[in-house]
Amino acid sequence: MKQAGFTLVEVLAALLIFSVAIIGLSGAATQSVAHTQRLTHKTYASVVADNQLIHARMRRPVVGTRSGREEAGGQRYIWQMETSETPQEGLFELQVTVSQDRDIFVTRRAWVSQ
């Protein structure tokens, strides 16, 4: 008489395969969450950088470095803007870098004339 069902070895092998698959999927999910958080920070940091470039374009350019803090998306970001002269007379280069806890999220450049 033939019995239907799985042997203990078959069940253990299936559990082993299932466990390996779950470990891989949980690692991928954790990595996905970390990438999503990084992209969120980059998006808000881009908004901060754009805001600072807009403010700088509305004023007369002054060669030097300025810095400050701005809040976006419930997070505080540190920005630093460097204004420098270019070889072309009357044209200035603006470079703004936005970071948080030594982690630079975005650097943007723009040019403005007097």
C-alpha positions in Angstrom: 0.0 0.0 0.0 1.4 3.4 -1.1 1.1 6.3 1.3 0.8 9.9 0.0 2.6 12.8 1.6 6.0 14.3 2.1 8.9 12.7 4.0 10.7 14.5 6.8 13.7 15.2 4.6 11.5 16.8 1.9 9.9 19.1 4.4 13.2 20.1 5.9 14.6 20.8 2.4 11.6 22.9 1.6 11.9 24.9 4.8 15.6 25.5 4.1 14.9 26.9 0.6 12.0 29.0 2.0 14.3 30.4 4.8 17.1 31.4 2.4 14.5 33.1 0.1 13.0 35.1 3.1 16.5 36.2 4.3 17.3 37.5 0.8 14.0 39.3 0.4 14.2 41.0 3.8 17.7 42.2 3.0 16.4 43.6 -0.3 13.6 45.3 1.5 15.9 46.9 4.1 18.2 48.2 1.3 15.2 49.6 -0.5 14.1 51.6 2.6 17.6 53.0 2.9 17.7 54.1 -0.7 14.3 55.7 -0.4 15.4 57.7 2.7 18.6 58.8 0.8 16.5 59.9 -2.2 14.1 61.8 0.1 17.1 63.7 1.6 18.5 64.4 -1.8 15.1 65.8 -3.0 14.8 68.2 0.0 18.5 69.2 -0.2 17.9 70.1 -3.9 15.0 72.4 -2.8 17.3 74.0 -0.3 20.1 74.5 -2.9 17.6 75.9 -5.4 16.3 78.3 -2.8 19.8 79.6 -2.0 20.6 80.1 -5.7 17.4 82.0 -6.2 18.2 84.3 -3.3 21.7 84.8 -4.5 20.5 85.8 -8.0 18.2 88.4 -6.5 21.2 90.2 -4.8 24.3 91.8 -6.1 27.1 89.1 -6.2 29.7 89.3 -3.5 32.9 87.2 -3.8 33.3 84.9 -0.8 31.7 82.1 1.1 28.5 82.2 3.0 26.7 79.4 5.0 23.6 78.8 6.9 20.9 76.4 7.9 17.5 75.8 6.4 14.7 73.4 7.2 12.9 71.3 4.6 10.7 68.3 5.0 11.1 68.4 8.8 14.9 68.0 8.5 17.6 70.6 9.0 20.2 71.0 6.3 23.4 73.0 6.2 24.2 74.9 3.1 27.4 76.6 2.0 27.6 79.0 -1.0 30.8 80.0 -2.6 30.7 83.0 -5.0 33.8 83.4 -7.3 34.7 85.5 -10.3 35.0 84.0 -13.7 37.5 84.9 -16.5 34.6 86.7 -18.2 34.2 90.2 -16.8 31.0 90.8 -14.8 30.2 87.1 -14.6 30.2 85.2 -11.3 30.0 81.5 -10.5 27.8 80.4 -7.6 28.3 77.0 -6.1 26.0 75.8 -3.3 26.6 72.6 -1.3 23.9 71.1 0.9 24.7 68.6 3.6 23.5 67.1 6.8 25.9 65.6 9.4 28.9 65.5 7.1 26.9 63.8 4.4 26.8 65.9 1.2 23.5 65.4 -0.6 23.7 67.9 -3.5 26.0 70.4 -5.1 24.7 72.9 -7.6 26.3 75.6 -9.8 24.9 78.6 -11.4 26.2 81.8 -13.1 25.1 85.3 -12.6 26.1 88.6 -14.0 26.3 92.0 -12.2 
